[in-house]
Amino acid sequence: MRLTEKQKRFADYYVENPNASEAARKAGYSPKTAYRIGQENMQKPAIRAYIDERLKELEGERVASQQEVMEFLTSVMRGEVTEPVPILDGDGTQRVVNLIPSAAARKSAAEQIGKRYGMWTEKKELDITGAVTFVDDIGDEDEA
């Protein structure tokens, strides 16, 4: 199903602000029916698909993916990135020098990567056979 121009405007406004009634009003639907139309539009598969596609595009543009984050942390850990740091020249002026991350920053990146992969959790495998017995060795409060 192809979207009408009004449905497309509705979906675009909904992506900006996920309020179906508001998106319907901005798209040109009657304020009296905006709530109902907004709800109906959100149930239409073609409109939902368009909204999902637009959100995915925006996510790709604005939000770092897991892969991107892991690659950045790896490059920090390996000292492949540099950071501009102002340094005094000695004659009262500063210059900017690109330095590799400190050992502490590189260690932090390595720890974050390790946490992601569960490297720091101790894993023990236990094989227990037999019955479990509960022993009530706590006396009654009245016996004291």
HELIX and SHEET records of a PDB file:
HELIX    1   1 GLU A    5  GLU A   16  1                                  12    
HELIX    2   2 ALA A   20  ALA A   27  1                                   8    
HELIX    3   3 ALA A   34  GLN A   43  1                                  10    
HELIX    4   4 PRO A   45  ARG A   62  1                                  18    
HELIX    5   5 GLN A   66  MET A   77  1                                  12    
HELIX    6   6 ALA A  103  ARG A  116  1                                  14    
HELIX    7   7 GLU A  141  GLU A  143  5                                   3    
SHEET    1   A 2 GLU A  83  LEU A  88  0                                        
SHEET    2   A 2 GLN A  94  LEU A  99 -1                                        
END                                                                             
